[in-house]
Amino acid sequence: MEHRNKIRKRVNFSFQYSLKDDSSENQFKDAMVVDHSEKGIRFEALEKLPIGTRLRLTFKNVTPPIQDFQLNTEGVVVWSIQPDPEEPVYRVGLKYL
């Protein structure tokens, strides 16, 4: 049964994330957003992220006409699965803080 009360929209764009408590600027990792809503995103990452992990997110637009656009936000992992044990891809649900 679906528990969401906000509409999810399918998308396909990349972003970067890091652990909120990690002070190192070089720890940003690439990921791909699969869908989003007002309250959060579902994305794919190359590592398992435990439930409760707090992340910093950076979304950048690198194409004209708004090439300089950047959005920074934070979120918390609410679920994380590896759909195929043979593939190193994890699907992650993240709620915006």
N, C-alpha and C positions, 0 to 999 in steps of 0.2 A: 504494500500500500504506500502511495506517495504521501510524504509528510510536508512537502514544501508548499508555501503559499505564495511564492514569487515565481514568475516565469523564467525558465532557463533558456538561454539563447546559445545555439551552437556557433562556435567561432574556431579559428585556427590561427593563432599568432604566438610568437615567442615572447618570453620575458626572462628576467633573472631574479633569483631569490638567494637569500642567505639566512642563516640562523640568527634570530634577533639578538641573542646573547653573545654572538661572536663579534668581537671588535675589529677583526681583520678585514680590510677592504678587499682583499684578494680572494675571499671565500665565496664570491657570487657564483652561482651555477645556473646554467641554462635549462629552461623547461618550456613546455608547449601548453597553452591554454586550450582546452577542448570545448568547454562551455562556461557560461557565467550567468549570474543573476545579480540583483541588487545587494545580496547578502554574502556572496562568495563566488568561488570558481572551482571548477574541476580541471586538473592539469595532469600532465604526464611528466615524470621525472626519472632519472636513471639511478635513483637511490630510494630506499625505504625511509619514509619519514614517520616516526612514531606519533600516535595520537597525542595531542596536547603540545606538540612542538610549535613554537612561535617563530614566524618567518617575517623577514622584511622583503617586500616585493618592489621591483623597479620595472615599469613599463616604459618603453621608448618608441617613438615613431621615427624611423630613419628614412622615410620617403616624403617627397614634396607633396603638398605645399606646406605642411606643418612639421617640418623636419626637426625642429628644436624641441618638440613636445616631449616631456618626461613626467611620469606620475609615480610617486613613491607612496606605498601604503604598507600596512601590516595585517597579518592574519594568523589564525591558529588552525592546525591540522585537526580535522574532525573524523576522518577515515583515510585509510591507505591500504591498497591491495596490489598484488602482483597477479594479473589475470592469467598469464601464461608463465609457468615456472621455467620454461625454456628461453624466455625473452627477458632481458634486463630492464624492463620498463614497468614502472609503478604508476597506478592511477591514484590521485590524491584529491580529497575534498578539503577545501580550505574556507573557513568563515572569516570574513573581514572583521577586524577589531575597530 
